[in-house]
Amino acid sequence: MSQRTDLQIIVQALTAVQYEIQALSLAIKAPDTVYKEMHALQVDAKTLMQSAQADADVIATVELAEKRQFPPSYDD
């Protein structure tokens, strides 16, 4: 696939990590008052990680299909 798609997957994963860090930071600062916000960030992070993994799986499947459809030529 394209480098842009690969970068989008990386950005999704890094954003998910950022959400997890924000959630943990909130939990440390004020555990009683920010539980709902922390939980929402964790849900967002989980969703983004799943999306990034699904995108990576699709790319791997497409690349495998392309290799099968267009096997390398050894005639060169």
C-alpha positions in Angstrom: 0.0 0.0 0.0 1.0 3.6 0.0 3.2 5.3 2.5 0.3 7.7 3.2 -1.9 4.8 4.3 0.9 3.4 6.5 1.4 6.8 8.1 -2.3 7.1 8.8 -2.2 3.8 10.6 0.8 5.0 12.6 -0.9 8.2 13.5 -4.0 6.3 14.6 -1.9 4.1 16.9 0.1 7.0 18.3 -3.2 8.9 18.9 -4.5 5.9 20.8 -1.4 5.9 22.9 -1.8 9.6 23.5 -5.3 9.0 24.7 -4.2 6.3 27.1 -1.5 8.6 28.5 -4.0 11.4 29.0 -6.4 8.9 30.7 -3.7 7.8 33.1 -2.6 11.3 33.8 -6.2 12.3 34.7 -6.5 9.2 36.9 -3.4 10.2 38.8 -4.4 13.8 39.3 -8.0 13.4 40.4 -9.3 9.8 40.4 -12.7 10.6 41.8 -13.7 13.5 39.5 -12.4 12.4 36.2 -13.3 8.7 36.0 -15.9 9.2 33.2 -13.5 11.3 31.1 -10.7 8.8 31.6 -13.0 5.9 30.6 -14.1 7.8 27.5 -10.4 8.4 26.5 -9.7 4.7 27.0 -12.6 3.7 24.9 -11.4 6.1 22.2 -7.9 4.7 22.4 -9.2 1.1 22.2 -11.3 2.0 19.1 -8.4 3.7 17.4 -6.1 0.8 18.1 -8.7 -1.6 16.7 -9.1 0.6 13.6 -5.4 0.8 13.1 -5.1 -3.0 13.4 -8.0 -3.6 11.0 -6.4 -1.2 8.5 -3.1 -3.0 8.8 -4.8 -6.4 8.4 -6.6 -5.1 5.2 -3.3 -3.8 3.8 -1.6 -7.2 4.5 -4.4 -9.0 2.9 -4.3 -6.8 -0.2 -0.6 -7.1 -0.5 -0.8 -10.9 -0.2 -3.5 -11.0 -2.9 -1.4 -8.8 -5.2 1.6 -11.1 -4.7 -0.6 -14.1 -5.6 -2.1 -12.3 -8.6 1.2 -10.9 -9.8 3.9 -13.3 -8.7 7.5 -12.2 -9.2 8.9 -12.9 -12.6 12.1 -15.0 -12.6 12.6 -14.7 -16.3 14.7 -11.5 -16.0 
